[in-house]
Amino acid sequence: MQPKLESALLAAAVAGSLSLASPTMAADHRDAPTIDDYSAIDINDVFMFRDPPCTTATCTSQNLVVALSTQAVADPLFGSSYHFQENALYRLNFTTRSNARPTANIDFVFGPFGNGPDCPAPQPACQTYRAVFPNKVVIEGLATQGTSGETHNPPMFKTEGGIKVFAGPREDPFFFDLVGFNRTIASNPTAILFTGVDAFKGKNVNAIVVEFPISIVFPQNRCMGTTTPVFSTPCGVWAVTYLGNFNFDDPEKFEGHPEALRQVDRMGNPAVNTALIPAALKDSFNFGEPKDDSKDFAAVILDQILTLDKKFGTCPPTATSAAACNPNVPLLASVAVPDVLRFASNAADGYPNGRQPADRTTDILISLILQLPGFTDGTSAKTYCSEFPFLGPPLQLSSSAPFQISSQSCP
């Protein structure tokens, strides 16, 4: 990676930083009141990286991997009970515009969970999906089902025309000492109270993972990153989920009829809504669109950053503007507003240029926003796979008491 661009990318990571709002669920797990009622369409995290991953600014990887996780803190003990929402739309929006208006999308809708033509009784129940890619490419398949057995069900992949699709349970890839974070934020006088215990250890999620040629959503030479005056690129992705009333057999019914859909959640960067949006506005943020973030939420985010900076001494108690005392504000604005996960084709993969499952996003964010060089919360990255679908296999319990987590093999 070019040295200047590398420095800018690291500094830009403050975009997903922390706040003094009420104790939170990070990164975006159960982040707002409304989404607590719809766990199957609660977006936890969004990841984006190339396959094979790019480690330098010059990269020949032709494929892009995008993953979104839902169903926060799913318990392995009840692995067979978690399914995708059937009356919902899961959408990945892509943009090549600086105003973040979408230029392409990938849509997923799921059928009801149960027996039917695809899995007639007495076979186990199943759930079908239909994925619609740009240029009306449609891929249909079966979601992998969770199980309470000692071994996870083999993941079911669908591959067509250079596109790979997976939908099913995986280990929650996010790792963070949430208790330590909340206690640190609540401390008075301020104390660093991280313990190194991962609040998301031992939990699963439902995940949608797709791999496809980059050119489907990001045309060549449209996603070049710059460092002057700050890191920026017009390209990015964000996920959004909707509740709707449409026929699974007619996936285009909702096209052109947005009134038939109710937006419930959205996510781009880790921790923006969770940590930078006040509790009273979290639903409003989830119901919004990135194109409106500048006018609707930029000032709110800056106020939250200023409050935190004052608490930890980054800004003096008399400061009235984060921009006046925090040198990272221009970078924060370029990355977090609008809230899309950025993609620069001329930079190495790794947050905030996309996001890999093992990226230590929270360490970077806390280190930079609180000016604690080398900070780590002490948690360990999870088990990830070097092949599709890249997220680690779902956790399963042993067959006998005391029912410990049993080791699983990729994929």
KEVO-433668 format. One line per field, with one value per residue (C-alpha): chain; x, y, z. Coordinates in nm, 3 decimals, always signed. Last residue first. Example, Ala and Ser with C-alpha at 12.3 -4.5 7.8 and 13.67 -1.06 7.14 Angstrom:
<rs>
c	c(A | A)
xx	c(+1.367 | +1.230)
yy	c(-0.106 | -0.450)
zz	c(+0.714 | +0.780)
</rs>
This chain:
<rs>
c	c(A | A | A | A | A | A | A | A | A | A | A | A | A | A | A | A | A | A | A | A | A | A | A | A | A | A | A | A | A | A | A | A | A | A | A | A | A | A | A | A | A | A | A | A | A | A | A | A | A | A | A | A | A | A | A | A | A | A | A | A | A | A | A | A | A | A | A | A | A | A | A | A | A | A | A | A | A | A | A | A | A | A | A | A | A | A | A | A | A | A | A | A | A | A | A | A | A | A | A | A | A | A | A | A | A | A | A | A | A | A | A | A | A | A | A | A | A | A | A | A | A | A | A | A | A | A | A | A | A | A | A | A | A | A | A | A | A | A | A | A | A | A | A | A | A | A | A | A | A | A | A | A | A | A | A | A | A | A | A | A | A | A | A | A | A | A | A | A | A | A | A | A | A | A | A | A | A | A | A | A | A | A | A | A | A | A | A | A | A | A | A | A | A | A | A | A | A | A | A | A | A | A | A | A | A | A | A | A | A | A | A | A | A | A | A | A | A | A | A | A | A | A | A | A | A | A | A | A | A | A | A | A | A | A | A | A | A | A | A | A | A | A | A | A | A | A | A | A | A | A | A | A | A | A | A | A | A | A | A | A | A | A | A | A | A | A | A | A | A | A | A | A | A | A | A | A | A | A | A | A | A | A | A | A | A | A | A | A | A | A | A | A | A | A | A | A | A | A | A | A | A | A | A | A | A | A | A | A | A | A | A | A | A | A | A | A | A | A | A | A | A | A | A | A | A | A | A | A | A | A | A | A | A | A | A | A | A | A | A | A | A | A | A | A | A | A | A | A | A | A | A | A | A | A | A | A | A | A | A | A | A | A | A | A | A | A | A | A | A | A | A | A | A | A | A | A | A | A | A | A | A | A | A | A | A | A | A | A | A | A | A | A | A | A | A | A | A | A | A | A | A | A | A | A | A | A | A | A | A | A | A)
xx	c(-1.600 | -1.416 | -1.396 | -1.576 | -1.446 | -1.708 | -1.844 | -1.905 | -2.220 | -2.158 | -2.294 | -2.295 | -2.316 | -2.083 | -2.232 | -2.205 | -2.054 | -2.131 | -1.850 | -1.617 | -1.686 | -1.494 | -1.793 | -1.587 | -1.228 | -0.963 | -1.206 | -1.228 | -1.198 | -1.251 | -1.020 | -0.905 | -1.004 | -0.749 | -0.923 | -0.618 | -0.458 | -0.134 | -0.142 | -0.413 | -0.523 | -0.887 | -1.025 | -0.727 | -0.676 | -1.051 | -1.114 | -0.816 | -0.895 | -1.261 | -1.182 | -0.949 | -0.989 | -1.039 | -1.362 | -1.221 | -1.364 | -1.376 | -1.110 | -1.181 | -1.095 | -0.873 | -0.807 | -0.505 | -0.553 | -0.592 | -0.941 | -1.087 | -1.404 | -1.586 | -1.841 | -2.125 | -2.247 | -2.254 | -2.085 | -1.861 | -1.556 | -1.509 | -1.654 | -1.422 | -1.124 | -1.214 | -1.273 | -0.938 | -0.763 | -0.993 | -0.986 | -1.173 | -1.364 | -1.507 | -1.668 | -1.766 | -1.450 | -1.453 | -1.383 | -1.069 | -1.069 | -0.887 | -0.916 | -1.109 | -1.441 | -1.400 | -1.325 | -1.634 | -1.865 | -1.699 | -1.747 | -2.115 | -2.158 | -1.984 | -2.219 | -2.526 | -2.396 | -2.345 | -2.685 | -2.962 | -2.791 | -2.489 | -2.673 | -2.932 | -2.765 | -2.692 | -3.064 | -3.282 | -3.495 | -3.195 | -3.102 | -3.454 | -3.455 | -3.131 | -3.239 | -3.354 | -3.058 | -2.802 | -2.611 | -2.235 | -2.197 | -2.447 | -2.543 | -2.184 | -2.047 | -1.917 | -1.946 | -2.233 | -2.555 | -2.930 | -3.236 | -3.617 | -3.723 | -4.092 | -4.170 | -4.489 | -4.444 | -4.125 | -4.330 | -4.099 | -3.972 | -4.174 | -4.336 | -4.000 | -3.960 | -4.276 | -4.266 | -4.190 | -4.510 | -4.494 | -4.589 | -4.279 | -4.037 | -3.715 | -3.346 | -3.055 | -2.689 | -2.430 | -2.164 | -1.906 | -1.752 | -1.689 | -1.349 | -1.199 | -0.902 | -0.848 | -0.735 | -0.596 | -0.552 | -0.728 | -0.895 | -0.977 | -1.317 | -1.430 | -1.117 | -1.296 | -1.669 | -1.778 | -2.099 | -2.070 | -1.707 | -1.600 | -1.676 | -1.886 | -1.877 | -2.184 | -2.229 | -2.557 | -2.514 | -2.724 | -2.537 | -2.370 | -2.253 | -1.983 | -1.776 | -1.977 | -1.901 | -1.529 | -1.354 | -1.033 | -1.111 | -1.142 | -1.182 | -0.991 | -1.093 | -1.262 | -1.360 | -1.635 | -1.675 | -1.974 | -1.772 | -1.518 | -1.792 | -1.961 | -1.636 | -1.529 | -1.866 | -1.847 | -1.507 | -1.517 | -1.516 | -1.733 | -1.725 | -2.044 | -2.003 | -2.198 | -2.559 | -2.706 | -2.707 | -2.435 | -2.403 | -2.125 | -2.126 | -1.893 | -2.177 | -2.368 | -2.254 | -2.492 | -2.338 | -2.487 | -2.283 | -2.247 | -2.473 | -2.288 | -2.163 | -2.269 | -2.635 | -2.853 | -2.883 | -2.890 | -3.015 | -2.822 | -3.042 | -3.156 | -3.111 | -3.225 | -3.001 | -3.143 | -2.933 | -3.152 | -2.865 | -2.753 | -2.813 | -3.142 | -3.115 | -3.406 | -3.403 | -3.545 | -3.594 | -3.581 | -3.768 | -3.601 | -3.708 | -4.024 | -4.162 | -4.081 | -3.772 | -3.779 | -4.145 | -4.248 | -4.157 | -4.098 | -3.942 | -4.123 | -3.947 | -3.659 | -3.589 | -3.242 | -3.155 | -2.824 | -2.799 | -2.649 | -2.598 | -2.720 | -2.716 | -2.410 | -2.364 | -2.009 | -2.141 | -2.010 | -2.268 | -2.361 | -2.670 | -2.696 | -3.058 | -3.237 | -3.612 | -3.856 | -4.170 | -3.975 | -3.738 | -3.428 | -3.418 | -3.300 | -3.460 | -3.221 | -2.927 | -3.104 | -2.813 | -2.581 | -2.732 | -2.780 | -2.618 | -2.755 | -2.978 | -2.812 | -2.477 | -2.381 | -2.112 | -1.959 | -1.678 | -1.537 | -1.363 | -1.104 | -0.794 | -0.509 | -0.382 | -0.158 | -0.215 | -0.090 | -0.240 | -0.539 | -0.746 | -0.784 | -1.068 | -1.141 | -1.294 | -1.629 | -1.785 | -2.114 | -2.206 | -2.504 | -2.804 | -3.128 | -3.347 | -3.393 | -3.393 | -3.710 | -3.853 | -3.514 | -3.495 | -3.749 | -3.556 | -3.214 | -2.867 | -2.947 | -2.603 | -2.442 | -2.083 | -2.155 | -2.447 | -2.451 | -2.452 | -2.628 | -2.463 | -2.119 | -1.976 | -1.737 | -1.574 | -1.679 | -1.524 | -1.208 | -1.086 | -0.989 | -0.655 | -0.562 | -0.677 | -0.490 | -0.170 | -0.196 | -0.270 | +0.040 | +0.255 | +0.124 | +0.000)
yy	c(-2.471 | -2.534 | -2.779 | -2.763 | -2.797 | -2.871 | -2.603 | -2.768 | -2.958 | -3.037 | -3.288 | -3.500 | -3.456 | -3.157 | -2.823 | -2.663 | -2.335 | -2.234 | -2.263 | -1.963 | -1.684 | -1.735 | -1.860 | -1.950 | -2.042 | -1.936 | -1.993 | -1.793 | -1.894 | -1.593 | -1.303 | -1.276 | -1.015 | -0.808 | -0.470 | -0.349 | -0.005 | +0.039 | +0.415 | +0.544 | +0.873 | +0.827 | +0.848 | +0.672 | +0.378 | +0.330 | +0.306 | +0.085 | -0.157 | -0.162 | -0.244 | -0.532 | -0.674 | -1.051 | -1.058 | -0.830 | -0.483 | -0.257 | +0.009 | +0.122 | -0.150 | -0.391 | -0.466 | -0.295 | +0.027 | +0.112 | -0.039 | +0.183 | +0.046 | +0.224 | +0.083 | +0.334 | +0.577 | +0.908 | +1.050 | +0.795 | +0.801 | +1.162 | +1.307 | +1.106 | +1.209 | +1.576 | +1.522 | +1.357 | +1.673 | +1.698 | +2.038 | +2.279 | +2.013 | +1.876 | +2.214 | +2.388 | +2.325 | +2.448 | +2.106 | +2.074 | +1.819 | +1.487 | +1.473 | +1.147 | +1.298 | +1.597 | +1.379 | +1.169 | +1.470 | +1.609 | +1.279 | +1.276 | +1.635 | +1.550 | +1.257 | +1.474 | +1.741 | +1.482 | +1.318 | +1.464 | +1.688 | +1.467 | +1.141 | +1.201 | +1.001 | +0.728 | +0.650 | +0.669 | +0.420 | +0.295 | +0.653 | +0.734 | +0.421 | +0.527 | +0.887 | +0.874 | +0.653 | +0.903 | +0.808 | +0.762 | +0.430 | +0.181 | +0.379 | +0.419 | +0.103 | -0.079 | +0.109 | +0.043 | -0.067 | -0.052 | -0.167 | -0.172 | -0.026 | -0.092 | -0.209 | -0.183 | +0.194 | +0.126 | +0.014 | +0.045 | -0.306 | -0.471 | -0.723 | -0.812 | -1.114 | -1.283 | -1.634 | -1.494 | -1.291 | -0.955 | -0.799 | -0.634 | -0.594 | -0.436 | -0.488 | -0.267 | -0.335 | -0.080 | -0.077 | +0.169 | +0.356 | +0.729 | +0.706 | +0.924 | +0.950 | +1.314 | +1.636 | +1.480 | +1.111 | +0.953 | +0.619 | +0.496 | +0.331 | +0.400 | +0.256 | -0.066 | -0.075 | -0.148 | -0.352 | -0.634 | -0.540 | -0.691 | -1.042 | -1.230 | -1.373 | -1.367 | -1.436 | -1.416 | -1.494 | -1.611 | -1.558 | -1.772 | -1.712 | -1.869 | -1.552 | -1.238 | -1.059 | -1.125 | -1.106 | -0.900 | -0.719 | -0.354 | -0.110 | +0.203 | +0.463 | +0.801 | +0.959 | +0.865 | +0.536 | +0.487 | +0.479 | +0.243 | +0.017 | +0.001 | -0.079 | -0.342 | -0.512 | -0.500 | -0.664 | -0.713 | -0.986 | -1.002 | -1.316 | -1.462 | -1.830 | -1.926 | -2.016 | -2.001 | -1.836 | -1.900 | -1.776 | -1.797 | -1.604 | -1.682 | -1.785 | -1.990 | -2.135 | -2.228 | -2.333 | -2.548 | -2.557 | -2.903 | -2.924 | -2.843 | -3.124 | -3.196 | -3.160 | -2.857 | -2.789 | -2.486 | -2.510 | -2.413 | -2.200 | -2.366 | -2.220 | -1.976 | -1.746 | -1.466 | -1.243 | -0.942 | -0.727 | -0.673 | -0.967 | -1.113 | -1.380 | -1.618 | -1.823 | -2.154 | -2.273 | -2.631 | -2.883 | -3.217 | -3.497 | -3.689 | -3.483 | -3.303 | -3.081 | -2.871 | -2.949 | -2.851 | -2.897 | -2.595 | -2.249 | -2.000 | -1.862 | -1.619 | -1.298 | -1.172 | -0.864 | -0.749 | -0.382 | -0.142 | +0.234 | +0.340 | +0.709 | +0.760 | +1.132 | +1.058 | +0.812 | +0.461 | +0.300 | -0.049 | -0.152 | -0.500 | -0.585 | -0.831 | -0.821 | -0.956 | -1.167 | -1.493 | -1.384 | -1.603 | -1.892 | -1.972 | -2.262 | -2.543 | -2.388 | -2.364 | -2.468 | -2.282 | -1.955 | -1.677 | -1.355 | -1.138 | -1.277 | -1.108 | -1.116 | -0.955 | -1.075 | -0.928 | -1.099 | -0.933 | -1.118 | -1.003 | -1.003 | -0.842 | -0.608 | -0.305 | -0.116 | -0.413 | -0.690 | -0.766 | -1.059 | -1.352 | -1.293 | -0.926 | -0.778 | -0.658 | -0.723 | -0.600 | -0.656 | -0.710 | -0.649 | -0.716 | -0.892 | -1.218 | -1.028 | -0.835 | -0.696 | -0.569 | -0.384 | -0.132 | -0.028 | +0.025 | -0.135 | -0.502 | -0.599 | -0.314 | -0.352 | -0.345 | -0.357 | -0.035 | +0.126 | +0.467 | +0.740 | +0.856 | +0.789 | +0.566 | +0.557 | +0.425 | +0.708 | +0.697 | +0.447 | +0.736 | +0.758 | +0.411 | +0.475 | +0.803 | +0.643 | +0.363 | +0.615 | +0.810 | +0.495 | +0.351 | +0.000)
zz	c(+0.536 | +0.749 | +1.040 | +1.373 | +1.729 | +1.995 | +2.227 | +2.565 | +2.655 | +3.023 | +2.944 | +2.629 | +2.252 | +2.235 | +2.136 | +1.794 | +1.678 | +1.324 | +1.070 | +1.040 | +0.792 | +0.467 | +0.262 | +0.060 | +0.135 | +0.384 | +0.671 | +0.991 | +1.354 | +1.578 | +1.659 | +2.018 | +2.274 | +2.465 | +2.428 | +2.240 | +2.240 | +2.048 | +2.071 | +2.309 | +2.153 | +2.258 | +1.902 | +1.748 | +1.981 | +2.028 | +1.655 | +1.579 | +1.859 | +1.756 | +1.394 | +1.463 | +1.112 | +1.130 | +0.928 | +0.656 | +0.600 | +0.299 | +0.281 | +0.637 | +0.727 | +0.539 | +0.174 | +0.022 | -0.171 | -0.541 | -0.581 | -0.312 | -0.151 | +0.130 | +0.375 | +0.350 | +0.615 | +0.428 | +0.625 | +0.797 | +0.569 | +0.456 | +0.775 | +0.995 | +0.787 | +0.826 | +1.201 | +1.267 | +1.383 | +1.687 | +1.855 | +1.630 | +1.435 | +1.758 | +1.822 | +2.145 | +2.344 | +2.705 | +2.857 | +2.643 | +2.358 | +2.353 | +2.732 | +2.766 | +2.867 | +2.639 | +2.339 | +2.413 | +2.415 | +2.102 | +1.918 | +2.008 | +1.892 | +1.564 | +1.508 | +1.563 | +1.326 | +1.051 | +1.110 | +0.894 | +0.639 | +0.571 | +0.627 | +0.355 | +0.075 | +0.331 | +0.365 | +0.675 | +0.870 | +1.068 | +1.155 | +1.268 | +1.484 | +1.651 | +1.707 | +2.071 | +2.167 | +2.042 | +1.723 | +1.736 | +1.914 | +1.777 | +1.471 | +1.354 | +1.516 | +1.208 | +0.879 | +0.639 | +0.809 | +0.761 | +0.951 | +0.935 | +0.601 | +0.538 | +0.187 | -0.018 | -0.045 | -0.238 | -0.538 | -0.839 | -0.789 | -0.512 | -0.745 | -0.893 | -0.666 | -0.798 | -0.653 | -0.307 | -0.331 | -0.164 | +0.166 | +0.298 | +0.586 | +0.476 | +0.535 | +0.431 | +0.364 | +0.263 | -0.005 | -0.131 | -0.418 | -0.454 | -0.288 | -0.020 | +0.211 | +0.299 | +0.129 | -0.078 | +0.005 | -0.295 | -0.363 | -0.713 | -0.744 | -1.100 | -1.267 | -1.370 | -1.309 | -0.949 | -0.920 | -1.174 | -1.243 | -0.910 | -1.037 | -0.779 | -0.427 | -0.206 | +0.164 | +0.356 | +0.723 | +1.016 | +1.339 | +1.604 | +1.960 | +2.176 | +2.201 | +2.135 | +2.463 | +2.411 | +2.748 | +2.732 | +3.058 | +2.954 | +3.242 | +3.136 | +3.394 | +3.367 | +3.694 | +3.658 | +3.468 | +3.240 | +2.916 | +3.069 | +3.204 | +2.864 | +2.686 | +2.936 | +2.906 | +2.525 | +2.504 | +2.127 | +1.864 | +1.551 | +1.334 | +1.481 | +1.395 | +1.086 | +1.009 | +0.658 | +0.318 | +0.061 | -0.296 | -0.553 | -0.881 | -1.175 | -1.401 | -1.145 | -0.814 | -0.532 | -0.202 | +0.073 | +0.392 | +0.547 | +0.854 | +1.175 | +1.395 | +1.755 | +1.673 | +1.751 | +1.381 | +1.156 | +0.802 | +0.493 | +0.271 | -0.049 | -0.394 | -0.659 | -0.860 | -1.074 | -1.300 | -1.369 | -1.504 | -1.145 | -0.909 | -0.785 | -0.517 | -0.454 | -0.137 | -0.021 | +0.335 | +0.464 | +0.674 | +0.735 | +0.498 | +0.588 | +0.423 | +0.100 | +0.079 | -0.237 | -0.309 | +0.044 | +0.408 | +0.626 | +0.649 | +0.432 | +0.125 | +0.140 | -0.049 | -0.133 | -0.338 | -0.487 | -0.576 | -0.826 | -0.868 | -0.526 | -0.431 | -0.215 | -0.299 | -0.416 | -0.669 | -0.743 | -0.517 | -0.409 | -0.214 | -0.063 | +0.004 | +0.233 | +0.162 | +0.416 | +0.443 | +0.483 | +0.758 | +0.762 | +1.006 | +1.359 | +1.549 | +1.453 | +1.635 | +1.972 | +2.193 | +1.957 | +2.089 | +1.832 | +1.954 | +1.672 | +1.397 | +1.099 | +0.923 | +0.595 | +0.360 | +0.045 | -0.145 | -0.459 | -0.738 | -0.990 | -0.773 | -0.966 | -0.697 | -0.686 | -0.362 | -0.165 | +0.049 | -0.170 | -0.048 | -0.289 | -0.321 | -0.253 | +0.059 | +0.193 | +0.533 | +0.680 | +1.043 | +1.273 | +1.049 | +1.238 | +0.982 | +1.174 | +1.505 | +1.423 | +1.749 | +1.869 | +1.537 | +1.661 | +1.972 | +1.807 | +1.800 | +1.839 | +1.704 | +1.513 | +1.622 | +1.913 | +2.158 | +2.353 | +2.695 | +2.673 | +2.468 | +2.564 | +2.223 | +2.029 | +1.687 | +1.349 | +1.151 | +1.359 | +1.102 | +0.879 | +1.058 | +0.945 | +0.589 | +0.575 | +0.697 | +0.439 | +0.165 | +0.252 | +0.262 | -0.070 | +0.000)
</rs>
